[in-house]
Amino acid sequence: MNFFYNFYFFSPEVYIIMSLFTLILFGVIFSTSSFYGYPILFKNVGFLVLQISIFTFILAIFQEPQLVFTWNKFLINDYFTYYARLILILTFISWIFLVFNHEDKKNLNLFEFWVLVLLSFIALSCVIHSFDLLTIYLSIELQSLTFYILASFNRLSEFSTEAGLKYFILGAFASALMLFGFTLLYGLTGLTNLEDFFLFFSNNINEDKILLYGSFFAILLITIAILFKLNVAPFHFWSPDVYEGSASSLTAFFAILPKIALVGILIKILIFLSHDFILSWRNLILLCCLISSFIGTVGALKQTKWKRFVAYSAINHMSFVLLALLASDSEAVSSALFYLIVYIVTSFLFFSVVLSIKFFKFPKTIPSRFILDSQTLKQANPFLAFYLLIAIFSMAGVPPLAGFFAKFFTLFAGVKAKMYGLPVFLVVFNCLASFYYIRFIKIIYFDEAPKIVLLKPTDKFNAILSSSCVIFIICIFIDIELILVITKLMASCFNKF
């Protein structure tokens, strides 16, 4: 029976792993076949990955969400893991729709691209289910290693090589901090399971000063490493260069997919490991929240390129998530998860518009790199201009769009926890951030383009995705409880606050 449960709750991941092996065999055999003329299997494998993702979603959605520990408490299944995995799969499918017809004309037309993407997806799913220091470290490292390779996947671009190398060096340093923290914790306590840590730290350990200060230092290192992975200031220095050097599709992948999994791990660390150090970690999160809001706002004001703007904007958005976590209750966690869902949808809309801005210059198309390229949108494609307007207003928190409700709930969680200064600080800097959002409006609708250019028509996959995101962002106020019910069920698993 235990063997059955171990595989039942992990069956979507097992299916992906078996499919991954099949994809590797398919790609190696056919791409090296002289009989078939050494075909490029990028689109073939891409369609197969899309099919695998849809079948994985069907497998996952028909499972029962219940609290079960599997694989000797290495993994956990509860409401959070159930819905977080569904969100992750839907995000992955949406990303495939976003980039499917984007990168096939560039130097990424190798089937290994999809294999690495699927590996990183498996790693993120394992991060969501992890409930032990060993599985947390191994799954995060698998995700990081695939990200390093993907960042430098375009071997003909020196910017891509630089991005991959910089990401690898700084990421290895963060991984070393995390491993040192885990090792120190195990050496002091002899434990690796998060539930055991919660029971251990619930007792009074103030009498043993070595255990107290050693555990505090270990948890500090672990939290810093996870904040680095989440692109939180002041551990953000890798993100602008990595986002800029990577391919546009991979920039969207790095900016969107890991958020829900890594925030879940951060919440678990703060609950189960930091139970007796709540004042200490709250000071760290408070400091990171303030710095992220400041650097994200000020850094984005000076950016002229899409990808670097996205990097600094993501830093600013993470400050609202950290504010909700500082409130330290179930409703605040629900607000943070709601903010992440809205951030994911808004980011997809933003990237769908940016990736659709391709200038046709015979005989090839040139993708947009600079924000000023959007000057031509109002004449060349008014729908894209309107979609970008909706994405920008949602990021700025303009009512009644989804971004307004996301920021309202996180700010309300901070006020409810009697942290009046921090929400005021974030509101002030969000008002300052509105200046560079207004600059977008000026560029799109009021600046005259220096010349008339021809845009390549938007593909069907991208049009479906962007239209769905616009409907979600505009119409969310009609039934906002539908999303809140899911986030509250996910947050109910963290009632140990």
N, C-alpha and C positions, 0 to 999 in steps of 0.2 A: 504493500500500500504506500509506504514512504517513497519507494522507487517511482510509483505511478504519479504521485503528487509532485515529485521533483521535476518530472518531465512535463506534466500537464500545465503547470503555471509558467513554465519556461518554453512551451512549445512554439510560440512565434519566433523566438530567437533560434531555437533548434532548426526550425524550417529555413530561416535565413542562412544559417551556417551551412546546411546541406546544399541549399541553392547556390551559395557562394562557391563551394567546391565544384559544382557542376558548371558554373559560369567560367571558372578558371580553366577547366578542361576544354570546354567549348571554345574559348578564346585562343588557347594555345594550339589546339589541333587545327582549327580552321584558318587562323591568321598566318600559320607557317606552311599552309598547304599550297604546293605549286599547282595542283590540279584545279583549285578554285582561284588561282591567280593572286595569292597572298592578299585576301580582301581586308579592308578596314572595317572592323566590326563595331564601330562606335555607336551607330544608331541601332543595330541589332541588339547589342548588349544593353543599351539604354532602354529599349522597349521591354526587354526581359526583366530589368531591374524595376521598372514601373509595375509590371505584372506581379513580381515578387512582393513589392510593397503593398499592392492592393490585397493580395491573398493574405499577407501578414496582418493587415488591418482587420480582415474578416475573422481570422483566427483569434485576434486579441479581443475584439468587441464582444464575441460570444462566450468569453470566459466570465466566471462569476467573481466579482470583487469581494474578497474576504481576506481576513488577516491570517496568513499562513507563512511560517518560516520553512524554507526549503534548503536543500544541500547543506545540512548540518548548521543552519542559521547563518550561512554565508550570504543568502539572498532573502529578501522579504517581499511578500505580496500583500498589499492593502489597497485602500481606496486611492491613496496618492500614486502608488506605482501603476495601478490600473489606468487611471485617467491620464497620468503623465505620459505613459507609453502610447496611449491613443493620440494624445496631442503631438507627441514626437513623430509618430507614423504619418499623421495628416500633414505635419510640417514638412516631412521628407518628401511626401508625394507632391505637395505644392512646390517644393524646390525643384523637383524633376520637371514639372510643368513650366517652371520659370526659365530653366536653362537649357531645356532639351534642344531647341533650335538655335541656341546662341553660340555655343562654343565649337560646333562641328566644323566651322570654317577656319578655326585657328589651330594652334599647334597642340591641342589637347585631344586630338581625334584617335586616341588609343583606347582599347577596351579596358586596360588596366585602370583608367580613370574611374570607371564605374565600380570596379572591384574595390578600390581604395575607399570610395564614397560609401559603399555598402559595409565595409569593415568599420569605418568610423561610426556608422549608424548602429551597428551591433554593439560597439563599445559604449555609446551613449545610452543605449537601452540597458546595458549591464550596470552603468553608473546609477541609473534610476533605481534598480533593484538591489544595489549593494547595501549590506548591513554589517560588514566586517571590514577591519582595516586592510586585510589582504585583498579582498575583492574591490574595495574602493581604489586602492593604489593600482592594481593591475588593470582595471577597466579605464581609469583616467589616463594611465600611461599608454594603453592601446589607442585610445582616442587621440592623445597628443602625438604619438608617432605617425599615425595616418595624416594628421593635420600638417606635420612638418613636411611630409612627402608631397602632399597636395599643394602646399604653398610654393614649392619649387618644382612643380610638375612641368611647367613650360621651360624646357631646357634651353631653348633658343633665346630666352629673354634674360638679360643680366639682372633686371629688376626682380624677376621671379626667383632667381637664384639667391639674390641678396635677401629677399623676404624669407625664404625657407631657411637660410643659414642663421639669420637674426632670430627667427622664431625658435629654431632648434637650440641655440645657445642660451637664450633667456629662459625658454621653457625647461631646458635641462636643469638650470639653476633652481627654478621653482619646484621641479620634481624632487631635486635633492633636498630642499627644505622640507617638503612633505614627507619624504622617506625618513629624514632625520627625526622629525616630530613623531612619526609612527614608531620608529625604533626606540626612541626615548620613552614613549608611553608604555610600550611593551616591556622594556627593561625595568620600569618603575612599578608596574602593576601586574605583569604577567598575563594581561588580557588583550584580546583583539576584537571581541564582539561588542557592538554598540550598546546592547541591552545590559551586558555585564558592566560596562563602563558607567551606565546610568545608575545602576544599583551601587556600584563601588563609590562613586563620587557623591551619592546622596547621603552617605555617612559623614561624620565629622572627621576631616583629615587635617585640620589645622594644627594638631599636635605634632605631626611629623613634618618638619619644615622642608626637608629634602624632597619628600613626596609632593608637598604643596607647590614649592617653587619650580620643581622639575616638571610637574604636570602643567603648570601655567605656561612655562616656556615652550613645551611641546605643542600645546593647543594653539599658542600664538603662531608658531611656525606653520602649523597645518592650515590655520585660517588665512594667513598671508598667501600661502601657495594657492588656495582655492580662489581668493580674491584676484590673484594674478590671472588665473584661467578665465575669470569672469570679466576681465578688462575693467577693473575698478582702480581709480586713482588712489594713491600714487604708484600703483603697480601696472601702469597702462602703457609704458614707453614703447613696447613692442607693437602695439596695435596699429597706429597710423602707418608705419612703414610696411608692415605685413599686409594690411588691407590694400595699400597702394600698389605693392609689388605683385600681389596675386592676381589671377584672372578674375574678372568681374563676377562670374558665377561662384567662384570659391570665396570671394569676399562676402557674398550673400550667405554662403554656407557657414562661414566662420562667425558671422555677426548674428545669425538667427538660431541655428539648430542647438548649440550647446547650452543655451541659457536655462531652459527648464530643468535639464538634468543637473547642472552644476549648482543652481540655486537650491534644488532639493537636497543635494549633498551638504551644502553649507548649512541649511536648516538642521539636518540631522547632526552635524558636528556641533552646532551651537546648543542643541538640546541635550544630546546624550553625553557629549564629552565635557561641555562647559557648564554643567548644572551648578557646580559649586564656585564658578568663576564668572558669574553673570555680570557683575559690575566691571570686571576687567575687559571682557570681550565687547561689552556695550560701549566702552570708551573707544576701543579700536574701530568698531563699526561706525560710531558717531564721527570720528575723525575722518575716516574714509568717505563717509557720506558728504561731509562738508567740502573736502578736497575734490571729490568727483564732480559735485555741482559747480564748483568754481572753475576747475580746469576744463570740464566739458563745455561750459558756456563760453569762456574766454577763448579756448582753443578753436572752437567752431567759427567764431566771428571772423577769423583771418583766412579761412580756408577757401581755396579757389577750385579744388578738385572734389569730385563726388565722393570718392572712397575715403579720403582723409576727413571729409565732413561727416561721413557715416561713423567713423571711428570715434570722433569726439562727441557726436550726438549720442552714441551708445553709452559713453561714459556718463553723460549727463542723465540719461534715463536710469542707469543703475543706481543713482543716488536716491531715487524715489523708492526703488525696491528695498534698499538698505534702511530707509526711513521706516518702512512697514515692518521690517524684521526687528528694528529697535523697540517697537511697541510691545513685543514679547507676549502676544496672546494669539488665540486661534483666529480671531477675526482679522487681525493684522496680517497673518500669514495668508489668509484668503485674499486680502487686498493685494498683497505682493504677487500672488499667482494670477489674479485677474489682470494686474498691470502687465505681467509677462505675456499673457495671451493677447492683449491689445497691442503690445509692442511687436509681437511676432506678425500679426496681421498687417499692421501699419508698415512694418519693414518690408514685407512682401509687396505691398502696393508701391512703395517707394522704389524698390529695386526693379519691379516690373516696368515702371515708367523709364527709369534710367537705362535699363538694358534695351528698351525699345527705341531709344534715340540713336539711330544709326544713319549716318549721312551716306547717301548713294553717290559714289564718285566712280564712274565707269573705269574699269570693269569690276570694282570691288566696293565693299561698304566699310565705312570707318566708324567704329564705336565712339560714343561720347566719353570724354575724360574730364571736361571742365564744366563748371556750373553755368558759365555764360553760354554754353551750347543750347540751353533751354530757351534762348531768346526767340528761336524760330518756331517754338511749339504752337503758339496761338494761331499762326497762319498755316503751318504745315499739318498739324494734327490737333484740333481743338479739344478732342476727347482726352488725349494724353495730358494736355495742359490742365484740364479740369481734374483729372485723376491725381496729378502731382499736387494741385491745390488742396485737394481733400487730404492727402497724406501729410502735407505740411501743417495744415490746420489741426489735424489730429495730434501730431507730435507737439504742437504748441499748446494743446489743451483747450481748444476753442469749443464751447458748447454749440449744439448738442452732440458732437461727435464722440466716438469711443474714447479718444485720448483724454477728454475732459473728465469723464467718469472714472477712468483709471487713476488720474492724478488726484481727483477729489477723494477717492476712497483711501489712498495712501496718506494724504495729508490729514484726513479725518482720523485715521488710526493713530497718527502722531499726536494730534490734539487730544484725543481720548486718553492717551497715555500720559497726558500732562507734560508733554515736551513742546511747549509753545514756541520757543525760540527757533528750533530747527525747521518746523514747517514754514515759519515766516521767512527764514533765510532762503529756503528752496523756492518759495513763491517769488521773492525778489529776483533771484537769479533766473527763474523761469520767465519773468517779465523781460529781463535783459536778453534771454535767448530768443524771445519773440522778435527782436530786431533782425537777427539773421534769417528767421523765417519770413519776415516781411520783405527782406531783400530778395527772397525767391519770387515773391509776388511781383515785385517791381521788375525783376529781370524777365519774367514770363509775359506779363501783360502790359507793361508800360515802356520797356526799353525797345528801341527799334533795332532789328537785326541788321548787321552791316551788309549782308547779302542774302538773297533768297536761296535756300538749299532744298534739296529733295531728300526726304526721309524714306527709309525702307519701310514698307507696310509691316504692321505688327502681326506676328504669327498667331494662330488660333489658340494655342496653349496659353500664351501670355495674355491674350485678350480675355479668355475665360477666367484666369486667375485674378487679374486686376479688377475685372467687373465684380467678381465675388467679394473681393476685399472691400471695394467701395460700398457695396450693399451692406456688408457687415458693419463698417464704420459708421455709416449714416443711420442705419435702422436699428442699431443696438439698443437705443432708448425705448423701443417698443416693448421689448421683453428682456430687460437686462438680468432678471432673475434666473433666466435659463443658464447663463454663464456663472452667476454667483452661486447657484446650487452646486454646480460641479466643483468650483473652487473651495466652497465650504466643506464639502465632503472630503476633498483632498487635504484641507487644513485640519480636519478632525483627527487625522492620524498623528498630529503633533500636539495633542492636548497636554502633554507632559510639561508644557510651559507653565 
